[in-house]
Amino acid sequence: MPAASDQYTKVEKYIYWLLLLTIAVIPLQQDVAAAMVAVTGCLGLGVAFLRRHEKRRPILPRAVQILLWLLLLVGYWSLHNSADEALSTYNFIYVVGQYTFLVWLLLHYGLGRQQRDIDELAWRDWQAWPRPLQIISVVLGMSLFVAAYGVVQHFTGVTPTEAWIDNEAFPELKTRVISTLVNPNILGGYLVLVLSLMTGLLSTVREKNWRLALGAGILLCGLCLVYTYSRGNWVAWAAAALVFCLCFCRRALLPLLGIGALGLLLAGGSVWHRLISIFGTEDTSVALRFAYLESTLFIIEEHPWGVGWYGYQFVYPEYDFYLNNPNVIMYHCHNLLLNITAELGWQGLIVFLLLWGCIIWHAVRLARFGKSFWLRGFGRGYVMAVVGILVGGLTDHVYFNMQMGLLFWLLAMLIMLCSEFNKNLTKTVAGAEDLELSLQKKLGKLK
C-alpha cells in the first residue's frame, strides 16, 4: 500500500502540472482551454477514484459547499423553463461541466498534501512556492503575454475590429485591440481582473525586484486597456482603483488622481471622445445597451422564475422594442446581475449572491489578516476585482464568455485555497514576519 500511495502521489504531481498548463491556456484559446479542462479533469478523476479510500480534509466550509451545489441545482432546474430545452441542456453540460471540472481540480490539487510554513519558503525558487501562489503567478504571467500582444496589435493595426467600431460616431477611431480574446470588451474585462491582482500584490510586496516587475506589468496591462477603447472597463478600473485606495492605501489616493489627470491630458482625441460619449446615446452601442436593459426588465417581470440557462436568446425577440428584428440573435443581456436573474430567476440571483458574498468575505479576511504579504495582497486584489466586475457588469456581461467564466471561478476558488492555506500557517511565524518588517522600517528611519 505505501508503494502504491507514493506512485499515486507522483501521478498527482503530474496532474497538477497539467492543471497549471490548463490555467495558462485559458486566456489564449477557448477551444484548446475546453479540451485541456476535459483531459485534466478526467485524469484527475481517475486518480481520485484510485485513492477514494483515503480521507481528504475538505477545503470549502460547509456553507460554501451547500451554496455551490444549490447553484448547480438551480441552473439544472432552470433548463425546464427554456424555450429550447435540448439546446440549453447541451450548453449547460458543455459550459457548466467545464466550470465544475475546474473547480473540482483546484480544490483537489490546488493545495497539495504537503503544506509549507512561511519560514521554509525561498522566494527566488519558484518550485518552493506554495501551490496557490504558483497558480497566481501563472495567471499573471500569461496576462503579460496577452497585454503585450494587444499593444502590438494596436501599433501594427492588423486587428479586424470593424464590428466593434461605430464609424459615424467615432470617425477617428481605427483600431480596438482584442489580443487573444474574442472582442475588445472581453479583453478589457480580463485586463481589469489582472490589473486588480497586480495592484493588490504591489501594495504588500517589499522586495524591490518584485515591485519593479509588478509595476511594469501594471503599466503594460494599463496601456493595453486604453487601446481596447472599452469605456465600461475604463470606468470599472477607475472605480476599482478608487475603492482600493480608500480601503487599503489612502496615501496613494492623491498620486492616483494625479496620474489620472496626467493621463487625460496626454490622451488623444479618440480617448476623450470615447469618454465623453459615456454620457450620451448618440452612438449605437450606448443606445443598444439601454434598450437591452429595458427589454430585460420586462423579461424578468413576466418570467420571475427565469427563462432557463442559455434561454435568453429564445425570448428576446418578443421583447425587442428597439431593433424590432427577429433575425437579430441576442445571446445575453448586457448586465451581469440582470442576465443571471433573467435566466435563473430571482432564486438563482439570490443563491449566486450568497455564494459570491461568502467568497468576498474570505477575501476581505485575507486582505486584513493574511499571514504573509502575498496572501494579503491577493485578498486586496480580489476585493478590487469584485468592484471592477460589478461596475463593468452594469453595462456588459463579459462573463458570458467561457474563458472569462473559467477565470471567474478560478479566482473564486483561489481565494478559498488561500484562505485554507492561511489557516494552516503558524501564527508565530506570521508574527515574526511582521516583527521583521517593523524592524526594517525602524532601521530605515535611523539611517
TAVEN-V825393 format. One record per backbone hydrogen bond with DSSP energy under -0.5 kcal/mol. CO is the residue of the C=O (numbers start at 0). NH is the residue of the N-H. If there is no record, write none. Layout:
CO&NH  CO&NH
//
This chain:
0&4  1&5  2&6  3&7  4&8  5&9  6&10  7&11  8&12  9&13  10&14  11&15  12&16  13&17  14&18  15&19  16&20  17&21  18&22  19&23  20&24  21&25  22&26  24&27  24&28  28&32  29&33  30&34  31&35  32&36  33&37  34&38  35&39  36&40  37&41  38&42  39&43  40&44  41&45  42&46  43&47  44&48  45&49  46&50  48&51  50&53  60&64  61&65  62&66  63&67  64&68  65&69  66&70  67&71  68&72  69&73  70&74  71&75  72&76  73&77  74&78  75&78  76&79  77&80  78&81  83&87  84&88  85&89  86&90  87&91  88&92  89&93  90&94  91&95  91&96  92&96  93&97  94&98  95&99  96&100  97&101  98&102  99&103  100&104  101&105  102&106  103&107  104&108  105&109  112&114  116&119  117&120  120&122  121&124  123&125  124&127  125&128  129&132  129&133  130&134  131&135  132&136  133&137  134&138  135&139  136&140  137&141  138&142  139&143  140&143  140&144  141&145  142&146  143&147  144&148  145&149  146&150  147&151  148&152  149&153  150&154  151&155  152&156  152&157  158&160  160&163  161&164  164&166  165&169  169&172  171&173  177&180  182&186  183&187  184&188  185&189  186&190  187&191  188&192  189&193  190&194  191&195  192&196  193&197  194&198  195&199  196&200  197&201  198&202  200&203  200&204  206&210  207&211  208&212  209&213  210&214  211&215  212&216  213&217  214&218  215&219  216&220  217&221  218&222  219&223  220&224  221&225  222&226  223&227  224&227  224&228  224&229  225&228  226&176  228&230  229&233  230&234  231&235  232&236  233&237  234&238  235&239  236&240  237&241  238&242  239&243  240&244  241&245  242&246  243&247  243&248  244&248  248&251  249&252  250&254  251&255  252&256  253&257  254&258  255&259  256&260  257&261  258&262  259&263  260&264  261&265  262&266  267&271  268&272  269&273  270&274  271&275  272&276  274&277  275&278  276&279  282&286  283&287  284&288  285&289  286&290  287&291  288&292  289&293  290&294  291&295  292&296  293&297  294&298  295&299  296&300  297&301  298&302  302&305  303&345  307&310  310&313  310&314  311&314  311&315  312&316  314&317  314&318  315&318  316&319  318&320  324&327  326&328  327&329  328&330  332&334  334&338  335&339  336&340  337&341  338&342  339&343  340&344  341&306  342&307  343&347  344&348  345&349  346&350  347&351  348&352  349&353  350&354  351&355  352&356  353&357  354&358  355&359  356&360  357&361  358&362  359&363  360&364  361&365  362&366  363&367  364&368  365&369  371&375  372&376  373&377  374&378  375&379  376&380  377&381  378&382  379&383  380&384  381&385  382&386  383&387  384&388  385&389  386&390  387&391  388&392  390&393  391&394  391&395  392&335  395&335  396&399  397&400  400&404  401&405  402&406  403&407  404&408  405&409  406&410  407&411  408&412  409&413  410&414  411&415  412&416  413&417  414&418  415&419  416&420  417&421  418&422  419&423  420&424  421&424  425&429  426&430  427&431  428&432  429&433  430&434  431&435  432&436  433&437  434&438  435&439  436&440  437&441  438&442  439&443  440&444  441&445  442&446
//
